[in-house]
């Protein structure tokens, strides 16, 4: 026995709206959402809401964002979705409050049953909890949950869930560090700290939990996770 793609049939269970409604979104709504001619995040949010998305206050959606099915999208308050992200939501995608999804992230809810010769398609939900950060060019697989305040580092391939407050990175994404918060620096000190330190890469973050030398977040040494 071998794979027979000629036998493939779409899984109609993922089509939760009439054909005409889906066609209008694909032909008119989606191109408008991705267009740079649609100026300002307010109009992108409104467009998604018209097609069934639930979006809270203060959400920022940049140009080039692609959403497969707006009616299967929930976004909390004050979350950011960066340029050229693709939310490929054949199942529900739930994004919490204060979530940052950086440029070029791909949220993939669809998959194929590789044991089925007809390559049957199915879909699983993705959930991003409050305060998490999905860094640029990362890919999240079907069924993944990223916990509260967790981070997926730049270019990560996340095929299993990330617990709260942890930093994962790599392909496949593995544990790197624990996310901790420090007292915010005044603007002037923050700018000076960045000018004195070389950019960090995700692998450097793992050392923040093993380095036994004391750090001073206000005066001499500052730990930053911004470059993820």
Secondary structure, 3 states (H helix, E strand, C coil): CCCCHHHCCCCHHHCCCCHHHHHHHHHHHHHHHHCCCCCCHHHHHHHHHHCCCEECCCCEECCCCEECCHHHEEECCCCEECCCCEEECCCCEEECCCCEECCCCEEECEEECCCCCCCCEEECCEEECCCCEECCCCEECCCCEECCCCEECCCCEECCCECCCEEEECCCCEEEEECCCCCCCCHHHHHHHHHHCCCCCHHHHHHHHCCCCCCCCCCCCCCCCCCC
